Amino acid sequence: MEDIKLYIDYIARFTEAAGIITIVAGMAMALIRFLFIRQGITPRSYRLLRQELGKAILLGLEILVAGDIISTVVTNPTMQQVLILAVIVLIRTFLSISIEVEIEGRFPWQKRTDN
């Protein structure tokens, strides 16, 4: 049973690392596009840069939440660990909604208005 916990712990660490790598890679790709690729074709767009950065952060946050959930399941969860996980998930959910509003200009539950 200890071997399974060890492997699940590795999976949780890998998932957390994947979330961080996703954010960093997304940030790098957005900055490269902003600085080089789009420069000759269209004028630089700060709004497009913010949208691409926001998407990378959102995806990374979702992966990090999954890693936190996996790592909490591995241990014998105490009430304190569950509360810490709940606070982390709430903070990351709030950040996700805030970034979604920044990217889309509306709350996720609002209908899209195509003009």
Order of alpha helices (4+ residues) and beta strands (2+ residues): alpha-alpha-alpha-alpha
